[in-house]
């Protein structure tokens, strides 16, 4: 066998040596016996034991199942550590971005399980766009008055009012006052790009 064929195998063996003890440590951290963890992950105890001793290589579906059982991520199962994240976002670092007439500032850190934004909605901007996308939304009116339509129901929100709803509900947002409206906005689905949250996608026009 040539060196080109043996080097990847050596790399895989080294990776397995790192993953195996991590699997065992995370199971113990979750206070699960080998039998209980194997049953919940849909594996046999013997198979899980071989994974934890490095005798077998876990597939991605196995890693996903074990991550769910242990209440962690595949990255942690693989021994990857997340970079340090700043808990505080300074106002000076919030660069404004404009999309479809709206101006928004990232008010939360990147790589989190939700997006936090400060949004300024001018009067007459995108009030006819109906949005439907996965996740949950929470918004809080800082300044101005907001018109929020959820399905067939329209709500008027004043400063200090908030709304929390499933964003699969068709919804649209418009400023009621000529000076526009400013709000805090939180969305729970990280995979949705910020621009998509602001701009749509449009799914028809509710009357």
Residue pairs with C-beta under 8 A, 6 or more apart in sequence:
12 57
16 54
16 57
17 54
18 78
18 79
19 54
19 58
19 77
19 78
19 79
20 51
20 52
20 53
20 54
21 52
22 76
22 77
22 78
22 79
23 48
23 51
23 52
23 58
23 66
23 77
24 52
26 66
26 70
26 72
26 76
26 77
27 34
27 37
27 52
27 70
29 70
30 37
30 69
30 70
30 71
32 40
32 69
32 70
34 45
34 48
34 49
34 52
35 45
37 48
37 66
37 69
37 70
38 44
38 45
38 47
38 48
40 69
41 48
41 62
41 65
41 66
41 68
41 69
42 65
43 51
43 62
43 65
47 56
50 56
51 57
51 58
51 62
58 66
60 74
63 74
63 77
63 78
64 74
66 77
67 73
67 74
67 76
67 77
70 77
75 82
82 111
85 109
85 110
85 111
85 112
86 109
87 109
89 106
89 107
89 108
89 109
94 105
94 106
94 107
94 118
95 105
95 106
96 103
96 104
96 105
97 103
97 104
97 105
97 194
99 194
99 195
99 198
99 199
100 125
100 126
100 129
100 198
100 199
101 121
101 122
101 125
101 126
102 119
102 120
102 121
102 122
102 125
102 126
102 198
103 119
103 120
104 117
104 118
104 119
104 120
104 185
104 194
104 198
105 117
105 118
105 119
106 115
106 116
106 117
106 194
107 116
107 117
107 118
107 184
108 114
108 115
108 116
108 117
108 186
111 190
112 190
113 188
113 190
114 186
114 187
114 188
114 189
114 190
115 186
115 187
115 190
115 192
115 194
115 197
116 184
116 185
116 186
117 184
117 185
117 186
117 187
117 194
117 197
118 142
118 182
118 183
118 184
118 185
119 182
119 183
119 184
119 185
119 198
120 180
120 181
120 182
121 146
121 173
121 174
121 175
121 180
121 181
121 182
121 183
122 175
122 180
123 174
123 175
123 176
123 177
123 178
123 179
123 180
124 174
124 175
125 174
125 175
125 180
126 172
126 173
126 174
126 199
127 147
127 172
127 173
127 174
127 175
128 172
128 205
129 172
129 199
129 200
129 202
130 170
130 171
130 172
130 202
130 203
130 204
130 205
130 206
131 167
131 170
131 171
131 172
131 173
131 197
131 200
131 201
131 202
131 203
132 167
132 168
132 169
132 170
132 171
132 201
132 203
133 167
133 168
133 189
133 192
133 196
133 197
133 201
134 167
134 168
134 189
134 192
135 167
135 187
135 188
135 189
135 192
136 164
136 165
136 166
136 167
136 187
136 188
136 189
137 163
137 164
137 165
137 167
137 171
137 185
137 186
137 187
137 188
138 162
138 163
138 164
138 185
138 186
139 146
139 148
139 162
139 163
139 173
139 183
139 184
139 185
139 186
140 160
140 161
140 162
140 183
140 184
140 185
141 157
141 158
141 159
141 160
141 161
141 162
141 181
141 182
141 183
142 159
142 182
142 183
142 184
143 159
143 181
143 182
144 159
144 175
144 176
144 177
144 179
144 180
144 181
144 182
145 156
145 157
145 158
145 159
145 175
145 176
145 177
145 181
146 156
146 157
146 161
146 173
146 174
146 175
146 176
146 181
146 183
147 154
147 155
147 156
147 157
147 173
147 174
147 175
147 176
148 154
148 155
148 156
148 157
148 163
148 171
148 172
148 173
149 155
149 171
149 172
149 173
149 206
150 163
150 165
150 169
150 170
150 171
151 169
151 170
151 171
151 206
152 206
155 163
156 176
157 163
165 171
167 187
167 189
170 203
170 204
170 206
172 206
175 181
185 197
187 197
